[in-house]
Amino acid sequence: MDEVWRKLAEPFPPGEVQWRVEALSRDKKRALVVPYVDARTVLDRLDKVVGPEGWHDAYEVLSDQERTLRDERGERKERLCEVKCRLTVLGVTKEDVGEGDTLKAAFSDALKRAAVKFGVGRYLYRLEKQWVDYDPEKGRFTPPKLPEPEDEAEEEEKPEAYRLIDQLLERLKEKGLGKEAARIITKYGGYGKTPEETRRLYGELRALLKG
């Protein structure tokens, strides 16, 4: 299981990370931006690591109401929705609450917050907020650059037996056997704690593939 959690927590390619404006400078020519990923990116990560059969989600709407806000701009109404997500990955369940000005936004926020508890995108919270040039007329800015994840270096360090198991898992997912494979992986706690366990794991996955 340790290997599964590691893969869930891996950084996303920079192209999948988006940025949103959190604050503007007084002259509105500089913006403080923070990184995030959308819900679809989170779903893709879950499917890639444990397969569509290896996870499921459930939701509960906690509130959907309109509230009145008063500030220097006067009085205005704002919709606030709160949704709880229960996310289960390979039999482990975690939950969190998301919010937004629509139910759709609240559902997405809840999913992302629950996924963070499995490590998905958690590293984004550790990245520093950055000031960038901002065009107030167009409402645009140039996103900061993030380093490319060192996927190739990590792959080279991975033992040959682990790479063979990864290949088997991909073939099993293609054949619709991802759920059964996930049960075997869970039984061995990932790739197995000893070389003997790793060999048995590989054998069981091959047997499953052969039917």
TORVO-587459 format. One record per residue: y, z, x of N, C-alpha, C, CB in turn; residue in three letters. Coordinates in steps of 0.02 Angstrom, whole numbers, plus 32768, in hexadecimal, padded with zeros to 4 digits. Glycine has a CB too. Layout:
N
YZXYZXYZXYZXala;...
//
This chain:
211
7FC380008029800080008000803F8000802B8000803C7FD2met;803C801D80678077801F809180917FD9809F8067804280D3asp;80647FA980A980797F6580B7809B7F468079803C7F3A80CCglu;80827F56803E80A17F3D800080E87F577FFA80787F517FC3val;80F27F98800581357FB47FFF81637F978034813380018006trp;81487F89806F81727F6B80A4818A7F26808F814B7F6880E6arg;815D7F008072816F7EBC805E81A27EBD802481317E948048lys;819B7EEC7FF781CB7EF27FC082117F017FDB81B57F287F8Eleu;82147F28801082557F40802A82747F10805D824C7F838049ala;82527ED9806E826E7EAC80A082B17E8F808A823C7E7380AEglu;82DF7E8580B983207E6780A883177E228089834D7E6380E6pro;83447E10805C83437DCD803E83647D9B806C83667DCE7FF9phe;83517D5B806883777D28808D83C07D2C807983597CE18080pro;83EE7D2280A884367D278098844B7CFD805D845F7D1480D4pro;842B7CC38053843E7C97801C84307CB57FD7841B7C568022gly;84047CE77FD383F47D067F9384207D437F8483AB7D1B7F91glu;84477D587FB584747D927FAC84B87D797F93847C7DBA7FEEval;84D07D987F5E85127D877F4285427DC07F4F850C7D777EF6gln;85837DB17F4585B77DE47F5085E47DE87F1385E07DD37F90trp;85FA7E247F0386297E2C7ECC86657E557EE386077E4F7E8Farg;869D7E497EC386DB7E6C7ED586DC7EB17EB687197E437EBEval;86E67EE37EE086EB7F287EC887337F3F7EC286C47F567EF6glu;875E7F257EED87A57F387EEB87CF7F027F0D87B17F7E7F0Eala;88107F007EFB883F7ED27F1988767EF87F3D885D7EA37EE4leu;88917EDA7F7188CB7EF97F9389087EF47F6688D87ED67FD8ser;893E7F177F78897A7F177F4E89977ED27F4589AE7F457F6Barg;89967EAA7F7A89B17E667F75897E7E347F5989C97E4E7FB9asp;89427E4D7F4A890C7E257F2C88F57DEB7F5889217E0A7EE9lys;89017DF17F9988EC7DBC7FC888AE7DD17FF089247DAB7FF7lys;88977E0E7FE6885A7E268006882F7E477FD2886B7E588040arg;87ED7E3E7FD887BE7E5B7FA887897E847FCC879D7E237F7Dala;87787EBD7FB087417EE67FC987037ED17FA3874F7F337FC0leu;86D27EB57FC786977E9A7FA586587EC07FB9868F7E4F7FB7val;86287EC27F8B85E97EE57F9685AF7EB47F8685E47F257F69val;85777EBA7FAB853F7E8B7FA085117EA17F6785167E857FE0pro;84F07E6F7F4984BE7E7E7F1584917E427F0C84E17E917ED1tyr;84597E4B7EE9842E7E147ED684257E167E8B83E87E177EFBval;84197DDC7E6C84117DDB7E2483C97DED7E1084247D977E08asp;83BF7DF67DD0837E7E0C7DB783467DDA7DC683817E1A7D6Cala;83577D997DC283237D677DCF83097D6B7E17833F7D207DC1arg;83357D7B7E4683207D827E8B82EF7DBD7E92835D7D8D7EB9thr;82FC7DF37E6D82CF7E2D7E6E828B7E1A7E5182EE7E687E46val;828C7DF47E19824D7DDF7DFA82247DB37E29825B7DBA7DB8leu;82477D867E4C82247D5B7E7C82047D837EB482557D277E9Aasp;82267DB87ECB820A7DE27F0081CB7E057EE8823F7E167F19arg;81CD7E207EAB81927E427E9081577E127E8981A27E617E4Bleu;81647DD57E6F812F7DA47E6781127D907EAA81497D667E43asp;813C7D877EDC81267D707F1D80FA7DA47F4081617D607F49lys;810D7DE47F3A80EA7E187F6080AA7E307F3D81187E547F6Aval;80AD7E3C7EFB80727E577ED980567E287EA480837E997EB9val;80767DEF7E99805E7DC17E6780757DD57E2180127DBD7E69gly;807B7DA57DF280917DB47DAE80667DE87D8B80927D757D85pro;80257DEC7DA07FF97E1C7D7F7FFE7E627D9E7FB07E047D83glu;80217E687DD680237EA87DFA805A7ED77DE480297E9B7E42gly;80857EC17DB480BB7EEC7D9E80CB7EDF7D5580FA7EE27DCAtrp;80EA7F0E7D3481047F037CF1813F7F327CE480CC7F0F7CBBhis;81687F207CB481A47F477CA481A87F557C5A81E37F237CBDasp;81CA7F8C7C4981D67F9F7C04821D7FBC7BFF81A07FD47BEAala;823D7FB27BC682837FC57BBF828F7FEE7B8082B07F877BBFtyr;82C380177B8382D9803F7B4A8325803E7B4782BD80887B4Eglu;834180287B0F838A80277B0783A1806F7AF783A07FF57ACFval;83CA808B7B2283E180CF7B19842280D27AF183EC80F17B5Dleu;844E80A17AFA848C809F7AD384A980597AD484BF80D27AF0ser;84CC80497A9E84EF80097A98852A80177A6A84C07FCF7A7Basp;856180287A89859B803D7A6085DC80267A7E859B80897A57gln;860F80297A56865380167A6B867C80547A7686747FE77A37glu;86A180567AAC86CA80917ABA8712807B7AC586AF80B77AF7arg;874180A97ABA8788809B7AC287A080B87B0487B080B87A87thr;87C0808D7B2D87DB80A37B6D882780A17B6B87C180767BA6leu;884780D27B8A889080D57B8D88A680DC7BD688AB81107B63arg;88D080AF7BED88EC80B37C30893280947C3088BE808F7C63asp;894B80847C6D898F806A7C71899880277C4D89A380627CBAglu;896080057C4189647FC57C1C89617FCE7BD1892B7F977C32arg;895C800C7BBC8959801A7B748914802B7B5D89737FDE7B4Egly;890880207B1E88C780317B00889E7FF27AF688D280557ABCglu;885E7FF77B0988327FBD7AFF87EB7FD57AF288347F8E7B3Darg;87C47FAA7AD4877F7FBC7AC3874F7F9B7AF5876E7FA67A7Alys;871C7FBF7B0686EA7FA67B3686A47FB77B1D86F67FC47B7Dglu;86777F877B2286327F927B0E860A7FAF7B4886117F507AF5arg;85E37FE27B3C85B980007B6F857180037B5785D380477B81leu;85457FE27B7D84FE7FE27B6D84D880057BA584E37F997B62cys;84A7802D7B93847D80507BC3843380427BB3848B809C7BC4glu;840D802F7BE683C7801E7BDD839D803F7C1383BD7FD17BDEval;8363805A7C00833580787C3182FC80477C3E831A80BC7C18lys;82ED803D7C7F82B680127C93827F803C7CB282CE7FDB7CC4cys;824180317C9C8206804E7CBB81E180157CDE81D880747C86arg;81E280167D2081C47FE17D4881847FFB7D6981F57FC77D7Dleu;814D7FD87D5E810C7FEC7D7A80F47FB67DAB80D87FF77D42thr;80E77FCB7DE880CF7F9D7E1C808E7FB97E3881057F947E55val;80587F937E2F80157FA77E4780047FEF7E3180117FA37E93leu;80137FFD7DF28001803E7DD5803380767DE17FC180537DF0gly;8067806B7E09809A809D7E1780D7808E7DEC80AD809F7E63val;80EF80C07DC6812780B67D98816580DC7DAE811280CB7D51thr;819D80BB7DAB81DE80DA7DB8820F80C07D8481F780CA7E01lys;824280E87D75827180D47D4182B980E47D55826080F57CFFglu;82E780C17D36832E80CE7D41835580B17D07834780B07D85asp;839580C37D0383C080AE7CCC83F6807F7CE683E180EC7CA9val;840080487CC2843580197CD3846880157C9B84187FD47CE2gly;84A37FFB7CAA84D77FF47C7884FC7FB27C808508802F7C7Bglu;85207F9F7C4D85467F617C4F856E7F597C0F85197F257C5Agly;85977F247C0D85C07F197BD2859B7EEE7B9E86027EF77BE5asp;855D7EDA7BAF85317EB97B7F84EA7ED47B8A85327E6A7B87thr;84BF7ECB7B58847A7EE27B6084577EBC7B9984547EDA7B1Fleu;84667E7B7B9E84477E537BD384597E6F7C18845D7E097BCDlys;84997E807C2184AF7E9B7C62848E7EDF7C6F84FB7EA37C64ala;84877F077C3B84687F497C43841E7F447C5484727F737C03ala;83FB7F147C3483B47F0A7C4483AC7EF67C8D83957ED37C16phe;83D57EC77CA583D27EB07CEA83E17EE97D1B84027E767CF6ser;84147F107D0B84277F487D3683F07F7C7D3A84687F687D1Easp;83D07F897D01839A7FBB7CFF835F7FA47D2A83837FC87CB7ala;834D7F647D2483157F497D4C83247F4F7D9683087F007D3Aleu;83607F3B7DAA83727F3E7DF283727F857E0C83B67F1D7DFDlys;838B7FB47DE4838C7FFA7DFA834680177E0083B680247DC9arg;831A80057DD182D5801D7DD582B27FFE7E1282AE800C7D94ala;82BF7FBE7E1F829F7F9C7E5882B67FB97E9A82AF7F517E56ala;82F47FD17E9D830D7FF07EDA82E2802C7EEE835780077ED1val;82C6804F7EBC829B80887ECA825980747EEB828D80AF7E8Alys;824880337EE7820F80187F0B82257FF87F4D81E87FE47EE0phe;82667FFE7F5C82807FE27F9A829F7F9E7F94824A7FDF7FCCgly;82997F7E7F5A82B47F3A7F5183007F3A7F54829B7F1C7F0Fval;831C7F1D7F8883657F197F8F83877F5A7FA283817F017F50gly;83607F8C7FB3837F7FCE7FC383AD7FC98000834980037FCFarg;839B7F9D802E83C47F97806B840B7F81805C83A37F66809Btyr;84157F5F802384587F47801184897F81800884567F1C7FD2leu;846F7FBA7FF2849A7FF57FE884B28011802B8475802B7FC0tyr;848F8000806184A2801A80A284D27FEC80C78464802580CDarg;84DC7FAF80AD850B7F8180CC85527F9780BD84FF7F3980B3leu;857E7F8F80ED85C47FA380E485E87F7280B685E77FA88128glu;86147F8E808B86407F63806386707F41809386667F8D802Dlys;86847F04808286AE7EDE80B086EB7EC1808E86857EA680CFgln;87237EC180B387607EA2809B87617E5980B0879F7EC780B6trp;87707E2C808287727DE4809087B17DC7807287327DC08075val;87C47D8B808A87FD7D68806D87EE7D54802588107D2A8097asp;88217D597FFA88177D4D7FB3884E7D1F7F9988157D8F7F8Btyr;883B7CEE7F70886B7CC17F5088767CD87F0988527C767F53asp;88AD7CFA7EF988B87D147EB688BF7CDE7E8188F57D3F7EB5pro;88D67CA37E9488DE7C6E7E62889B7C517E4C890A7C367E7Fglu;886F7C487E7C882D7C2C7E6B87F87C627E6088157BFE7EA2lys;88097CA17E7387D97CD77E6C879D7CCF7E9987C27CDC7E25gly;87A77CB27ED587707CA37F02877A7CC77F45876A7C587F0Carg;87427CD07F6787437CEC7FAB87097CD07FD287407D3A7FA8phe;870C7CD5801486D67CBE803F86A67CF8804B86F17CA38082thr;86677CF3803586387D2B803D862C7D3B808685F57D1B801Apro;86227D7A809786107D8C80DD85CD7D6E80EF860F7DDA80E5pro;85C17D67813085817D4D814785517D858157858B7D218185lys;85137D7C814284DF7DAD815184AE7D8E818384B97DC28110leu;84907DB781AE845F7D9D81DF84207D8681BC844E7DD28214pro;84017D5381D783C17D3B81BC838B7D6F81CA83AE7CF681DBglu;835F7D7D819983287DAC81A682F97D9181DB83017DBB8165pro;82DC7DBD820382B17DA9823A82697DA1822382B57DDB8274glu;825F7D7181F4821C7D6781D881EB7D4F820D821F7D35819Fasp;82017D1F823881D37D02826881BB7D36829A81F47CC8828Cglu;81EA7D6182B181D67D9482E281A57DC482C482147DBA82FBala;81AF7DD6828481817E058263813D7DE5825B819D7E1B821Fglu;813C7DA3824B80FD7D81824180D57D7F828181097D3B8226glu;80F77D7582BA80D47D7282F980B47DB5830B81037D5C8330glu;80D37DEC82F580BA7E2D830680817E4382D880F27E608304glu;80777E2082A180447E3382717FFF7E21828C80507E12822Clys;7FCE7E4E82897F8A7E3F82A17F6C7E04827D7F5D7E7D8299pro;7F3F7DE1829F7F1F7DA682837EFA7DB782427EEF7D8782B5glu;7ED87DF182417EB37E0482057EE27E0B81C97E8E7E468211ala;7F1E7E2581D37F4E7E2D819C7F657DE881837F8A7E5681B3tyr;7F6F7DBA81B17F857D77819C7F4E7D5481737F977D4C81DAarg;7F0F7D5E81877ED87D4181617ED47D5E811B7E957D4B8185leu;7EE07DA081167EDF7DC080D47F197DA680AA7EE47E0D80DCile;7F537D9C80C87F8D7D8180A37F7C7D3C80887FCA7D7D80D1asp;7F5A7D1380B07F487CD0809A7F177CD3805F7F297CA880D4gln;7EE77D0180637EB97D0A802B7EDD7D1F7FEC7E847D3F803Dleu;7F0D7D4D7FF37F337D647FB97F597D2B7F977F647D9B7FCDleu;7F767CFF7FC07F9A7CC67FA47F6B7C987F7C7FBC7C9E7FDBglu;7F2F7C8C7F977EFE7C617F757EE67C827F347EC37C527FA2arg;7EDE7CC47F367EC87CE87EFA7EFE7CE67EC47EB67D317F0Bleu;7F3D7CED7ED87F747CE97EA77F767CA47E877FB77CF87EC9lys;7F6B7C707EB07F6B7C2B7E967F347C217E637F637BFA7ECFglu;7EFC7C457E6B7EC47C3E7E3C7EC87C6E7E017E837C4A7E61lys;7F007C937DFD7F097CC17DC57EE47D027DCD7EF47CA17D86gly;7ED27D137E0B7EAC7D507E187ED77D857E3B7E6F7D417E43leu;7F197D807E337F467DAE7E557F3C7DF67E3F7F8D7D9A7E47gly;7F2E7E017DFE7F267E457DE57EE87E667E047F217E457D99lys;7EB07E407E077E737E5A7E247E7C7E687E6E7E387E297E18glu;7E9F7E3A7E907EAC7E457ED87ED77E827EE37ECE7E077EF6ala;7F097E8D7EB77F357EC77EBE7F0E7F087EB97F6D7EC57E89ala;7EDB7F097E8D7EB17F457E877E8D7F547EC87E7E7F3D7E4Darg;7E747F207EE87E507F297F287E807F427F5E7E2E7EE77F3File;7EBB7F237F617EEE7F387F937F007F817F887F2D7F0B7F8Eile;7F097F957F497F1A7FDA7F397EE4800A7F4F7F277FE27EEDthr;7EA47FF67F457E6C80217F597E6C80307FA37E297FFF7F46lys;7E807FFF7FCB7E81800880147EC5801F802F7E6C7FC88036tyr;7EF5802980027F36804080197F5A800E80447F2F8080803Egly;7F567FCD80327F757F99805A7F407F7280807FA87FB7808Bgly;7F487F6D80C37F187F4780EC7EDD7F7281027F3B7F2B8128tyr;7EDC7FB180ED7EA77FDD81057EBF8008813E7E6A7FB5811Agly;7EA6804581427EBE807581757E98806F81B77EB980BB815Alys;7E5E804D81B67E36804581F37E1F7FFC81F77DF8807681F4thr;7E0C7FE482327DF27F9F82377DB77F9382097DDE7F91827Fpro;7D8C7FC582007D527FBD81D47D687FB3818C7D247FFB81D9glu;7D9A7FDA81767DB47FD281327DD47F8D81297DE880088122glu;7DF67F75815D7E157F32815A7DDF7EFD81527E3F7F258199thr;7DA87F0381767D717ED381707D527ED5812A7D3B7EE181A4arg;7D497F11810E7D2D7F1780CB7D5D7EF880977D1E7F6080B9arg;7D9D7F0580A07DD07EE980737DCD7E9D80747E167F018087leu;7DCA7E8180B07DC77E3880B77D887E1C80947DC87E248101tyr;7D507E40809D7D127E29807F7D157E2A80337CD97E558096gly;7D337E5E80177D387E637FCE7D667E2D7FB27D517EA97FB9glu;7D9C7E1E7FD57DC97DEA7FBE7DA87DA57FC17E097DEA7FE9leu;7D817D997FF67D5D7D597FFB7D297D537FC37D3A7D548041arg;7D077D8A7FB57CD57D897F7F7CF67D7A7F3C7CB07DCC7F7Cala;7D327D977F327D567D8B7EF47D6A7D427EEF7D947DB97EEFleu;7D7F7D267F267D947CDF7F277D5A7CB07F177DB47CCE7F6Aleu;7D1E7CC27F327CE37C987F277CC67CA17EE17CAD7CA87F5Blys;7CDC7CD77EBF7CC67CE17E7B7C807CFD7E757CC97CA17E55gly;
//
